[in-house]
């Protein structure tokens, strides 16, 4: 794997981690369980767990649905790398 491949993978995992950390914080603040979030999303609690553990490929559509289920906005932003 090349250096640029590692940088790409690192950036992807960092973005996933930042999103899931925000989701968990909102869930805790609003006292929403994984089961309740799953109900709001129309999926299983196991599916929510897989998303939060980065087992599924998270799409913008799914991120928006999760944010809306938590009463929040999903707003991806680009930042300069250097």
C-alpha positions in Angstrom: 0.0 0.0 0.0 1.4 3.4 -1.0 1.7 6.4 1.3 -1.2 8.1 -0.5 -3.3 5.0 0.0 -2.6 5.1 3.8 -3.4 8.8 3.9 -6.7 8.2 2.1 -7.7 5.3 4.4 -6.7 7.4 7.5 -8.9 10.3 6.2 -11.8 8.0 5.7 -11.6 6.4 9.1 -11.1 9.8 10.7 -14.3 11.1 9.1 -16.3 8.0 10.2 -15.0 8.3 13.7 -15.9 12.0 13.9 -19.4 11.3 12.7 -20.0 8.4 15.0 -18.6 10.3 18.0 -21.1 13.1 17.3 -23.9 10.6 17.0 -23.1 8.9 20.3 -22.8 12.3 22.0 -26.2 13.4 20.7 -27.7 10.1 21.7 -26.4 10.4 25.2 -27.4 14.1 25.5 -31.0 13.3 24.3 -31.2 10.0 26.1 -31.8 8.1 22.9 -30.9 4.4 23.0 -29.7 2.4 20.0 -33.1 0.6 20.0 -34.9 4.0 19.9 -32.6 5.3 17.1 -33.2 2.0 15.2 -37.0 2.5 15.6 -36.8 6.1 14.3 -34.7 4.9 11.3 -36.9 1.8 10.6 -34.0 -0.6 11.0 -32.7 -3.0 13.7 -30.7 -2.1 16.7 -28.0 -4.5 15.4 -27.9 -2.4 12.2 -27.3 0.8 14.3 -24.6 -1.0 16.2 -22.9 -2.0 12.9 -23.0 1.6 11.7 -21.5 2.9 15.0 -18.8 0.3 14.8 -18.0 1.2 11.2 -19.0 -2.2 9.9 -21.2 -0.7 7.2 -20.3 1.7 4.5 -21.8 4.9 5.6 -23.4 7.0 2.9 -24.4 10.6 3.0 -28.0 9.5 2.7 -27.6 7.3 5.8 -25.8 10.1 7.7 -28.6 12.6 6.9 -31.2 10.1 8.0 -29.4 9.5 11.3 -28.9 13.2 11.9 -32.6 13.9 11.3 -33.6 11.0 13.6 -31.6 12.7 16.3 -33.0 16.2 15.5 -29.8 17.4 14.0 -28.3 18.5 10.6 -25.6 16.6 8.8 -23.3 19.1 7.2 -20.1 17.7 5.7 -17.4 20.4 5.2 -14.2 20.4 3.2 -11.1 21.8 4.9 -7.7 22.5 3.5 -5.3 19.7 4.3 -2.2 22.0 4.4 
